[in-house]
Amino acid sequence: MINPWVIAAMIPAMVILMVHFAIGPFGHPTRLHWHMRWRAWPMTFKAPLLTLSVILLAAGTSHALGLWLWPEGN
């Protein structure tokens, strides 16, 4: 069974990476201020968020591909 919470957690994780790399809508000149504000944050705050985002995206992708499934409850 695919857990919808794992899939839903991928959305904010991808938003964090998109802001970090200034891609997608955050790379557009009208929204580039989000990326510039992100760059001003200290790395001690950004590093755990980026690490967590990568882990969540890897877990969600492997979960969606069926490499691991959520245990069925009885």
C-alpha positions as CSV (number, residue, x, y, z in Angstrom):
1,M,0.0,0.0,0.0
2,I,1.4,3.4,-1.0
3,N,1.3,5.8,1.9
4,P,-0.2,9.2,0.8
5,W,1.8,11.1,3.5
6,V,5.1,10.0,2.0
7,I,3.9,11.3,-1.4
8,A,2.5,14.5,0.1
9,A,5.8,15.2,1.9
10,M,7.5,15.3,-1.5
11,I,5.8,18.6,-2.4
12,P,7.4,20.9,0.2
13,A,10.7,19.0,-0.2
14,M,10.7,19.8,-3.9
15,V,9.7,23.4,-3.3
16,I,12.7,23.8,-1.0
17,L,15.0,22.4,-3.7
18,M,13.4,24.6,-6.4
19,V,13.9,27.7,-4.2
20,H,17.5,26.7,-3.5
21,F,18.4,26.2,-7.2
22,A,16.1,29.0,-8.5
23,I,14.4,26.6,-10.9
24,G,10.8,26.4,-12.0
25,P,8.6,29.3,-11.0
26,F,11.3,30.5,-8.5
27,G,13.7,31.1,-11.3
28,H,11.4,33.6,-13.0
29,P,12.4,37.2,-12.5
30,T,9.2,38.1,-10.8
31,R,9.8,35.4,-8.1
32,L,13.6,35.5,-7.9
33,H,13.3,37.4,-4.6
34,W,12.4,34.1,-3.0
35,H,15.7,32.6,-4.0
36,M,17.6,35.7,-3.0
37,R,16.0,35.6,0.4
38,W,16.8,31.9,0.8
39,R,20.5,32.7,0.0
40,A,20.6,35.2,2.8
41,W,19.7,32.5,5.4
42,P,22.5,31.0,7.4
43,M,23.8,27.6,6.2
44,T,23.2,26.1,9.6
45,F,19.5,26.5,8.9
46,K,19.6,25.6,5.2
47,A,21.8,22.4,5.4
48,P,19.4,20.3,7.5
49,L,16.4,21.4,5.3
50,L,18.2,20.5,2.1
51,T,19.4,17.2,3.6
52,L,15.9,16.3,4.7
53,S,14.5,17.4,1.3
54,V,16.8,15.0,-0.6
55,I,16.0,12.2,1.8
56,L,12.3,12.7,1.5
57,L,12.5,12.9,-2.3
58,A,14.6,9.7,-2.5
59,A,12.2,7.9,-0.1
60,G,9.1,9.1,-1.9
61,T,10.5,8.1,-5.3
62,S,11.5,4.7,-4.2
63,H,8.1,4.3,-2.5
64,A,6.2,5.3,-5.6
65,L,8.3,2.9,-7.7
66,G,7.3,0.1,-5.4
67,L,10.7,-0.6,-3.9
68,W,9.2,-0.5,-0.4
69,L,5.6,-0.5,0.6
70,W,3.8,0.6,3.8
71,P,2.7,-2.4,5.9
72,E,-0.9,-3.2,5.7
73,G,-2.8,-2.9,9.0
74,N,-5.3,-5.6,10.1
